[in-house]
Amino acid sequence: MTYHDLPLAAMERVMKRAGADRVSEDAKAALRDALEEAGKGLSKKALTLALHAGRKTIKAEDVKLANSKH
């Protein structure tokens, strides 16, 4: 069994807020997997920025900069 950080119910809420009337279990799982993968990559970039700044703590500014298209 694989552990996931994001609950499927939250994925359904996200998709419904985006306009979906109905959401399949497979769609919820696919969104969860995609968001967890993207979050992992973003977190690694943010950690690199924090370490470069001489910190062990990731700050919001690191995440924002890691997410920017620059």
Backbone bond lengths (Angstrom), bond angles and torsions (degrees), N, CA, C in turn:
res aa  C-N    CA-C-N  psi(-1)  N-CA   C-N-CA  omega(-1)  CA-C   N-CA-C  phi
1 M - - - 1.446 - - 1.530 109.18 -
2 T 1.304 115.82 132.57 1.461 121.86 -179.60 1.517 110.25 -93.04
3 Y 1.328 115.79 135.66 1.455 120.62 177.72 1.524 109.55 -86.56
4 H 1.327 115.73 137.30 1.466 121.11 176.86 1.519 109.19 -125.32
5 D 1.330 115.71 144.06 1.455 121.30 179.74 1.522 112.75 -84.55
6 L 1.314 116.96 -26.35 1.465 120.81 -175.88 1.533 110.42 -104.17
7 P 1.317 117.41 128.50 1.464 120.42 -179.63 1.525 112.34 -76.77
8 L 1.327 116.11 147.93 1.461 121.03 179.67 1.523 111.75 -62.74
9 A 1.327 117.52 -33.11 1.467 120.08 179.36 1.528 110.83 -60.72
10 A 1.321 116.81 -37.58 1.466 120.41 178.05 1.526 110.65 -66.48
11 M 1.327 117.06 -35.58 1.460 120.53 178.99 1.529 110.21 -65.46
12 E 1.327 115.52 -39.77 1.464 119.65 178.13 1.528 110.23 -63.74
13 R 1.328 117.30 -42.56 1.468 120.41 178.98 1.521 111.06 -61.39
14 V 1.326 116.78 -42.31 1.466 120.93 179.59 1.528 109.85 -60.38
15 M 1.311 117.08 -47.15 1.464 120.54 -177.40 1.528 111.77 -69.09
16 K 1.313 117.26 -36.47 1.461 120.11 177.50 1.522 111.02 -68.16
17 R 1.322 116.79 -38.33 1.467 119.83 176.23 1.522 111.30 -66.22
18 A 1.324 116.45 -23.44 1.461 121.31 176.74 1.529 111.45 -82.77
19 G 1.349 116.25 -5.01 1.458 119.33 175.43 1.511 116.39 116.58
20 A 1.325 118.23 -2.63 1.468 120.33 -178.84 1.530 110.45 -72.18
21 D 1.317 116.26 137.11 1.462 120.78 175.09 1.525 110.84 -81.87
22 R 1.323 114.61 -43.03 1.462 120.88 -178.68 1.522 108.83 -133.53
23 V 1.337 115.91 149.33 1.459 121.02 -177.87 1.527 108.54 -137.36
24 S 1.322 116.92 127.13 1.465 120.51 179.06 1.524 110.62 -77.83
25 E 1.326 115.63 159.66 1.466 121.09 176.84 1.525 110.59 -61.38
26 D 1.343 116.54 -38.68 1.466 119.85 179.09 1.525 111.20 -64.03
27 A 1.333 117.23 -37.54 1.466 121.22 179.15 1.524 110.28 -66.81
28 K 1.322 116.84 -41.29 1.464 120.71 177.89 1.525 110.20 -60.76
29 A 1.323 115.95 -45.69 1.463 120.80 -179.36 1.528 111.28 -65.31
30 A 1.334 116.93 -38.95 1.460 120.48 179.97 1.525 110.92 -65.89
31 L 1.331 116.95 -41.66 1.464 119.68 178.03 1.523 110.21 -65.87
32 R 1.336 117.15 -42.99 1.456 120.98 178.15 1.528 110.67 -57.07
33 D 1.322 116.39 -47.84 1.463 120.58 -178.94 1.519 111.37 -61.89
34 A 1.338 116.38 -42.85 1.468 120.63 -179.64 1.526 111.31 -65.28
35 L 1.331 116.73 -42.96 1.465 120.02 -179.49 1.523 111.83 -68.73
36 E 1.327 116.90 -38.70 1.468 119.10 177.92 1.522 111.01 -65.47
37 E 1.312 116.91 -39.90 1.470 120.62 178.93 1.527 110.50 -66.13
38 A 1.332 116.81 -45.21 1.465 120.66 178.27 1.522 110.50 -63.39
39 G 1.312 116.87 -41.08 1.462 121.27 179.72 1.516 112.38 -64.59
40 K 1.322 116.05 -36.78 1.463 120.23 177.98 1.532 110.62 -64.82
41 G 1.321 116.46 -44.85 1.464 120.35 178.75 1.519 112.10 -64.55
42 L 1.315 116.64 -43.13 1.455 121.65 178.98 1.526 110.32 -63.54
43 S 1.317 116.23 -40.49 1.466 120.77 179.29 1.526 111.47 -64.00
44 K 1.323 116.84 -39.16 1.467 119.97 178.29 1.525 110.72 -63.77
45 K 1.334 116.72 -42.47 1.466 120.55 177.98 1.529 110.44 -63.96
46 A 1.333 116.66 -42.64 1.468 120.83 179.67 1.527 110.84 -64.29
47 L 1.320 117.33 -38.83 1.459 120.94 177.47 1.524 110.73 -63.07
48 T 1.317 116.53 -42.81 1.464 120.66 177.74 1.522 110.62 -58.45
49 L 1.333 116.58 -42.42 1.466 120.69 179.09 1.530 111.06 -65.80
50 A 1.316 117.34 -41.92 1.464 120.81 179.24 1.525 110.52 -63.12
51 L 1.319 116.66 -45.75 1.464 120.40 179.37 1.522 111.21 -63.00
52 H 1.330 116.50 -38.90 1.463 120.65 178.23 1.532 110.79 -62.57
53 A 1.329 115.91 -32.64 1.466 120.94 178.87 1.531 111.64 -83.10
54 G 1.329 117.51 2.11 1.457 121.60 177.50 1.519 113.42 82.70
55 R 1.339 116.55 22.26 1.465 121.32 -179.86 1.514 110.85 -117.80
56 K 1.319 115.78 153.10 1.460 121.94 171.65 1.521 110.34 -95.54
57 T 1.326 116.05 -19.13 1.456 122.32 -176.42 1.523 110.60 -92.17
58 I 1.316 116.34 128.44 1.460 121.00 173.64 1.523 107.61 -80.94
59 K 1.331 115.96 127.88 1.463 121.92 178.85 1.530 109.24 -107.45
60 A 1.320 114.67 165.49 1.461 120.69 179.33 1.529 110.73 -55.94
61 E 1.315 116.90 -38.19 1.467 120.48 -179.57 1.533 111.08 -61.97
62 D 1.328 117.92 -34.07 1.467 121.46 177.88 1.525 110.32 -66.34
63 V 1.326 115.32 -43.77 1.463 119.98 179.89 1.527 110.33 -64.56
64 K 1.325 116.17 -44.36 1.472 120.23 -179.96 1.517 111.08 -62.85
65 L 1.319 117.04 -42.78 1.453 120.84 179.65 1.536 110.57 -68.20
66 A 1.317 116.92 -40.47 1.462 120.78 178.69 1.526 111.00 -64.28
67 N 1.319 116.79 -29.41 1.460 121.47 -178.88 1.521 113.17 -87.31
68 S 1.337 117.52 -11.60 1.458 120.11 -177.91 1.530 109.70 -74.02
69 K 1.290 116.02 158.23 1.473 121.84 -175.81 1.521 112.56 -88.92
70 H 1.332 118.04 8.48 1.466 121.46 -177.42 1.493 111.34 -75.39
